[in-house]
Amino acid sequence: MGLKTPLYDVHVAADAKIVDFGGWDMPLHYGSQMDEHHFVRQHAGMFDVSHMTVVDLHGERTKEFLQYLLANDVAKLKTKGKALYSCMLNEAGGVIDDLICYYLQDDFYRLVVNASTRDKDIAWISKQAQDFEVLLIERDEAAMIAVQGPQSRALAVDCLTKLFDLDKEKILAMSPFNGLDEDELFIARTGYTGEDGFEIVLDPDKAIELWNLLVDADVHPCGLGARDTLRLEAGMNLYGNDMTEATSPLISALSWTIAFEPETRDFIGRAPLVKQKAEGINEKLVGLLLEGRGVMRSHQRVVTEFGDGEITSGGFSPTLQRSIAYARIPKPAKGVCQVEIRNKLIDAKIGKLSFVRHGKPVIDI
């Protein structure tokens, strides 16, 4: 029996198929993963993401600490609620985890990190924080709901204002990648699906009320299965597949998240990344679109004229009705390649990671 979120009983009552996910009992789907995927792309769906970890950092040296802990620079965060996506690296420049950091006050930042890396992340952050007199508060009592899709914000705000005394227009006016801290709840205009929406952190009892209100408002509950196909179409890395402690962000399509300037800022993993850049990068993470029949899966061999690569994430795209994947391949390779599926080499097109945004294909199929 695994860990349970505050919404677990709600999922069971809705006949969700429950699976183990990193030690948590989580819904895989509520009957049809495909329907849930399309509901998010075309209307609004919601996910219980309470298994993710919210960590609050307090202290006068919190900014200084985060500038050392993260590869991206929190000095970019100038306004309250602004969010920053970053990798957290080990000393060798490998990715310990990816996370979102929110600036709330000069001495108060909030991190949201992955569920499967919870214990490792907390141990690492705590260890690094010792020299900075930073207080870590893990918000393990909080629930978290992600509402995603073209109709998600309007429907979520209607439901939120039934539970809380909120300025509706203020929430709707929030810019992407910003959060709003309202004491009883935290609302962020972020997501993991390639659609507009909110991620909402709130008290467990209120979370159940909000979930039920959203169901009544025709927001469809969705499981981890749809969440994975949505993020795959959207071109978003999955920790443990597309990036690991053994891979550099420079070969994981995450160079844009590393702030090498100013040169005076030292951060964990900086020196090996600078060395890698100077010596030259010989691999890259790309998107693949399968030309023939079959489904690409993790660890399948990719054949290019410059050498072999490997699928890091793959599956069937419900929106494109084709198999798509991410693959780490030799840097010079472009155009077409072949993927080994069941001992057969099948042609695939090499392209960018992003396949679908806001419900529309962003590649030629």
C-alpha positions as CSV (number, residue, x, y, z in Angstrom):
1,M,0.0,0.0,0.0
2,G,1.5,3.3,-1.1
3,L,1.2,6.9,0.0
4,K,-2.2,8.6,-0.6
5,T,-3.1,12.1,-1.5
6,P,-6.0,13.9,0.2
7,L,-8.0,13.2,-3.0
8,Y,-7.4,9.4,-3.0
9,D,-10.9,8.5,-1.8
10,V,-12.4,10.7,-4.5
11,H,-10.5,8.9,-7.1
12,V,-11.6,5.5,-5.8
13,A,-15.2,6.6,-5.7
14,A,-14.9,7.6,-9.3
15,D,-13.7,4.1,-10.3
16,A,-10.2,5.3,-11.2
17,K,-7.6,2.7,-12.1
18,I,-5.1,3.1,-9.3
19,V,-1.4,2.4,-9.9
20,D,1.8,2.8,-8.0
21,F,3.8,6.0,-9.0
22,G,7.0,6.6,-7.1
23,G,5.4,5.0,-4.0
24,W,2.1,6.9,-4.4
25,D,-1.3,5.3,-5.2
26,M,-2.3,7.5,-8.1
27,P,-5.1,7.4,-10.8
28,L,-3.8,6.2,-14.2
29,H,-7.2,6.9,-15.8
30,Y,-10.9,7.0,-15.1
31,G,-12.0,4.7,-17.9
32,S,-10.4,6.1,-21.0
33,Q,-6.9,7.7,-21.2
34,M,-7.6,8.7,-24.8
35,D,-10.8,10.6,-23.9
36,E,-9.1,12.4,-21.0
37,H,-6.3,13.5,-23.3
38,H,-8.8,15.0,-25.8
39,F,-10.8,16.6,-23.0
40,V,-7.7,18.6,-22.0
41,R,-6.8,19.6,-25.5
42,Q,-10.4,20.6,-26.4
43,H,-12.1,21.7,-23.2
44,A,-10.8,21.3,-19.6
45,G,-9.4,18.5,-17.5
46,M,-7.9,18.3,-14.1
47,F,-5.2,16.3,-12.4
48,D,-4.5,15.5,-8.8
49,V,-0.8,16.4,-8.4
50,S,-0.8,16.5,-4.6
51,H,2.1,14.1,-4.7
52,M,4.4,16.8,-5.9
53,T,6.5,18.6,-3.3
54,V,6.0,22.2,-2.3
55,V,9.0,23.6,-0.3
56,D,9.0,27.1,1.2
57,L,12.4,28.7,1.8
58,H,12.7,31.6,4.3
59,G,15.7,33.6,5.4
60,E,17.7,36.8,4.5
61,R,20.1,34.7,2.4
62,T,17.5,32.7,0.5
63,K,18.2,34.5,-2.8
64,E,21.9,34.0,-2.4
65,F,21.3,30.3,-1.6
66,L,19.1,29.7,-4.7
67,Q,21.6,31.4,-6.9
68,Y,24.1,28.8,-5.7
69,L,21.6,25.9,-5.8
70,L,20.1,26.4,-9.2
71,A,21.5,26.6,-12.7
72,N,19.1,29.3,-13.7
73,D,19.4,32.7,-11.9
74,V,16.6,33.7,-9.5
75,A,17.9,37.3,-9.9
76,K,15.7,37.3,-13.0
77,L,12.7,37.3,-10.7
78,K,11.8,40.9,-10.1
79,T,8.1,40.9,-9.2
80,K,6.1,39.0,-6.5
81,G,4.7,35.7,-7.8
82,K,7.0,35.5,-10.8
83,A,8.1,31.9,-11.6
84,L,11.4,30.5,-13.0
85,Y,12.0,27.1,-14.4
86,S,15.4,25.6,-13.5
87,C,17.5,22.5,-13.2
88,M,19.1,21.6,-9.9
89,L,22.5,20.0,-10.7
90,N,25.0,17.8,-8.9
91,E,28.7,18.7,-8.8
92,A,29.3,16.8,-12.1
93,G,26.6,18.9,-13.9
94,G,24.1,16.1,-14.0
95,V,20.4,16.9,-13.4
96,I,19.2,16.0,-9.9
97,D,15.8,17.4,-10.7
98,D,13.9,20.1,-12.6
99,L,11.7,22.5,-10.7
100,I,9.8,25.7,-10.6
101,C,10.9,28.5,-8.3
102,Y,8.5,31.3,-7.3
103,Y,9.6,34.7,-5.9
104,L,7.2,35.8,-3.1
105,Q,9.4,38.1,-1.0
106,D,13.0,39.0,-0.7
107,D,13.4,36.5,2.1
108,F,10.7,34.0,0.9
109,Y,10.8,31.8,-2.2
110,R,8.7,28.7,-3.0
111,L,9.9,25.6,-4.9
112,V,7.7,22.9,-6.6
113,V,9.6,19.8,-7.3
114,N,8.8,16.3,-8.7
115,A,7.0,13.6,-6.7
116,S,9.3,10.7,-7.5
117,T,12.4,12.6,-6.4
118,R,10.9,14.0,-3.2
119,D,13.2,12.5,-0.6
120,K,16.4,12.9,-2.7
121,D,15.5,16.6,-3.4
122,I,14.7,17.5,0.2
123,A,18.0,15.8,1.4
124,W,20.0,17.7,-1.2
125,I,18.4,21.1,-0.6
126,S,18.7,20.7,3.1
127,K,22.4,19.8,2.8
128,Q,23.2,22.7,0.6
129,A,21.2,25.2,2.7
130,Q,23.2,24.6,5.9
131,D,25.7,27.3,5.1
132,F,23.1,29.9,4.2
133,E,20.9,29.9,7.3
134,V,17.8,29.1,5.2
135,L,14.7,27.7,6.8
136,L,13.1,24.9,4.8
137,I,9.4,24.2,5.3
138,E,8.0,21.3,3.4
139,R,4.3,21.8,2.7
140,D,3.4,18.1,3.0
141,E,-0.1,18.9,4.3
142,A,-1.1,20.7,1.1
143,A,-3.1,19.4,-1.8
144,M,-2.5,20.4,-5.4
145,I,-4.8,20.3,-8.4
146,A,-3.8,21.1,-12.0
147,V,-6.7,22.4,-14.2
148,Q,-5.6,22.5,-17.8
149,G,-7.3,23.2,-21.2
150,P,-8.7,26.1,-23.2
151,Q,-11.7,26.5,-20.9
152,S,-9.8,25.7,-17.7
153,R,-9.1,29.2,-16.3
154,A,-12.6,30.5,-16.7
155,L,-14.1,27.3,-15.1
156,A,-11.6,27.1,-12.3
157,V,-12.1,30.8,-11.4
158,D,-15.8,30.3,-11.2
159,C,-15.3,27.4,-8.8
160,L,-12.6,29.0,-6.8
161,T,-14.8,32.1,-6.1
162,K,-17.5,29.8,-4.6
163,L,-15.0,28.7,-2.0
164,F,-12.8,31.7,-1.4
165,D,-13.2,35.5,-1.2
166,L,-11.2,36.3,-4.3
167,D,-10.9,39.0,-6.9
168,K,-12.0,37.1,-10.0
169,E,-10.6,39.6,-12.5
170,K,-7.3,39.7,-10.7
171,I,-6.9,35.9,-11.1
172,L,-8.0,36.0,-14.8
173,A,-5.5,38.8,-15.4
174,M,-2.5,36.7,-14.2
175,S,0.2,36.4,-16.8
176,P,1.7,33.0,-17.7
177,F,4.3,31.7,-15.3
178,N,3.2,33.8,-12.4
179,G,1.8,32.7,-9.0
180,L,-0.6,34.4,-6.6
181,D,-0.3,33.7,-2.9
182,E,-3.6,34.3,-1.1
183,D,-2.8,32.7,2.3
184,E,-5.4,30.0,2.0
185,L,-4.3,29.0,-1.4
186,F,-1.7,29.5,-4.1
187,I,-2.7,29.8,-7.7
188,A,-0.1,29.6,-10.5
189,R,-0.6,30.0,-14.2
190,T,1.6,27.0,-15.0
191,G,1.1,23.4,-16.2
192,Y,2.6,20.4,-17.8
193,T,0.3,19.8,-20.8
194,G,1.0,22.5,-23.4
195,E,-2.4,24.1,-22.6
196,D,-3.4,27.1,-20.6
197,G,-4.4,26.6,-17.0
198,F,-3.7,26.8,-13.3
199,E,-1.9,24.7,-10.7
200,I,-3.6,25.3,-7.4
201,V,-2.2,24.6,-3.9
202,L,-4.7,24.5,-1.1
203,D,-5.9,22.9,2.1
204,P,-6.9,19.2,1.7
205,D,-10.6,19.7,2.7
206,K,-10.9,22.6,0.4
207,A,-9.2,20.6,-2.4
208,I,-12.0,17.9,-2.2
209,E,-14.6,20.7,-2.3
210,L,-12.9,22.3,-5.3
211,W,-12.5,18.9,-7.1
212,N,-16.2,18.2,-6.7
213,L,-17.2,21.7,-7.9
214,L,-15.0,21.3,-10.9
215,V,-16.6,18.0,-11.8
216,D,-20.0,19.6,-11.6
217,A,-18.7,22.4,-13.9
218,D,-17.8,19.7,-16.5
219,V,-14.0,19.6,-15.9
220,H,-13.0,16.0,-16.5
221,P,-10.8,14.2,-14.0
222,C,-7.7,12.9,-15.8
223,G,-5.0,10.4,-14.7
224,L,-1.3,10.0,-15.1
225,G,-1.7,8.3,-18.5
226,A,-3.1,11.4,-20.2
227,R,-0.7,13.6,-18.3
228,D,2.2,11.7,-20.0
229,T,0.8,11.8,-23.5
230,L,0.0,15.5,-23.1
231,R,3.5,16.4,-21.9
232,L,5.0,14.3,-24.6
233,E,3.1,16.2,-27.3
234,A,4.0,19.5,-25.6
235,G,7.8,18.8,-25.6
236,M,8.3,18.8,-21.9
237,N,11.1,16.7,-20.4
238,L,10.3,13.9,-17.9
239,Y,12.8,13.4,-15.1
240,G,14.3,10.0,-15.1
241,N,13.8,9.5,-18.8
242,D,14.9,12.6,-20.8
243,M,17.2,13.9,-18.1
244,T,19.0,12.2,-15.2
245,E,21.9,12.7,-12.8
246,A,24.1,11.2,-15.5
247,T,23.0,13.6,-18.3
248,S,23.9,17.3,-18.7
249,P,21.2,19.8,-19.4
250,L,23.4,20.8,-22.5
251,I,22.4,17.5,-24.1
252,S,18.8,17.5,-22.8
253,A,17.5,20.5,-24.7
254,L,17.7,22.6,-21.6
255,S,20.6,24.9,-22.4
256,W,18.1,27.8,-22.3
257,T,17.6,27.1,-18.5
258,I,21.3,27.7,-17.6
259,A,22.3,31.2,-16.8
260,F,26.0,31.5,-17.4
261,E,25.8,35.2,-16.9
262,P,27.0,36.9,-14.8
263,E,30.3,35.0,-14.8
264,T,30.8,35.8,-11.2
265,R,27.8,33.7,-10.1
266,D,29.0,30.3,-9.0
267,F,26.4,27.6,-9.0
268,I,26.6,23.8,-8.3
269,G,27.6,22.1,-11.6
270,R,28.8,25.3,-13.3
271,A,32.5,24.3,-13.8
272,P,31.7,21.0,-15.7
273,L,29.1,22.7,-17.9
274,V,31.6,25.4,-18.9
275,K,34.1,22.7,-19.6
276,Q,31.6,20.7,-21.7
277,K,30.8,23.8,-23.8
278,A,34.5,24.5,-24.4
279,E,35.2,21.0,-25.5
280,G,32.1,20.8,-27.7
281,I,28.7,19.1,-27.3
282,N,28.4,16.0,-29.5
283,E,24.8,14.9,-28.7
284,K,21.4,16.6,-28.7
285,L,17.8,15.8,-27.7
286,V,15.3,15.9,-30.6
287,G,11.8,15.0,-31.4
288,L,11.0,12.1,-33.7
289,L,7.8,11.5,-35.8
290,L,7.5,7.9,-36.9
291,E,6.8,7.6,-40.6
292,G,5.5,4.0,-40.5
293,R,3.4,1.8,-38.3
294,G,4.5,1.0,-34.7
295,V,5.0,2.8,-31.4
296,M,8.3,4.2,-30.2
297,R,9.3,3.5,-26.7
298,S,12.1,4.4,-24.3
299,H,15.5,2.8,-24.9
300,Q,14.9,1.8,-28.5
301,R,17.9,2.2,-30.8
302,V,17.9,5.1,-33.2
303,V,20.1,4.8,-36.3
304,T,21.6,7.9,-38.0
305,E,24.4,8.3,-40.6
306,F,26.5,9.8,-37.8
307,G,26.0,6.9,-35.3
308,D,23.4,5.4,-33.1
309,G,21.2,7.3,-30.6
310,E,18.4,6.2,-28.1
311,I,14.8,7.0,-27.5
312,T,14.4,8.6,-24.1
313,S,10.5,9.0,-24.1
314,G,8.0,7.7,-26.7
315,G,4.4,6.8,-27.2
316,F,1.4,7.3,-29.3
317,S,0.1,10.9,-29.9
318,P,-3.7,11.0,-29.6
319,T,-3.8,14.4,-31.3
320,L,-1.5,13.5,-34.2
321,Q,-2.6,9.9,-34.4
322,R,1.1,9.0,-34.9
323,S,3.9,7.8,-32.7
324,I,6.2,10.5,-31.4
325,A,9.3,10.4,-29.3
326,Y,12.2,12.2,-27.8
327,A,15.7,10.8,-28.7
328,R,19.2,11.6,-27.8
329,I,21.2,11.4,-31.1
330,P,24.6,12.6,-32.5
331,K,24.5,16.3,-32.9
332,P,25.2,16.5,-36.7
333,A,22.2,14.2,-37.5
334,K,19.2,15.8,-39.1
335,G,16.4,15.1,-41.5
336,V,15.6,11.4,-41.2
337,C,16.7,8.5,-39.1
338,Q,15.5,4.9,-38.4
339,V,14.1,3.5,-35.2
340,E,14.5,-0.2,-34.3
341,I,11.1,-1.6,-33.3
342,R,10.8,-5.3,-32.9
343,N,13.9,-6.0,-34.9
344,K,12.8,-3.8,-37.8
345,L,14.2,-0.4,-38.8
346,I,11.4,2.1,-39.4
347,D,11.9,5.6,-40.8
348,A,11.3,8.6,-38.6
349,K,11.5,12.3,-39.1
350,I,13.9,14.4,-36.9
351,G,12.5,17.6,-35.6
352,K,12.0,19.8,-32.6
353,L,10.7,18.5,-29.3
354,S,7.4,20.3,-29.4
355,F,4.6,18.6,-31.4
356,V,1.4,20.2,-30.2
357,R,0.7,23.6,-28.5
358,H,-2.7,24.9,-27.4
359,G,-4.5,22.1,-29.2
360,K,-2.8,22.6,-32.6
361,P,0.0,20.6,-34.2
362,V,3.2,22.6,-34.6
363,I,4.9,20.2,-37.0
364,D,4.1,19.0,-40.5
365,I,2.8,15.4,-40.5
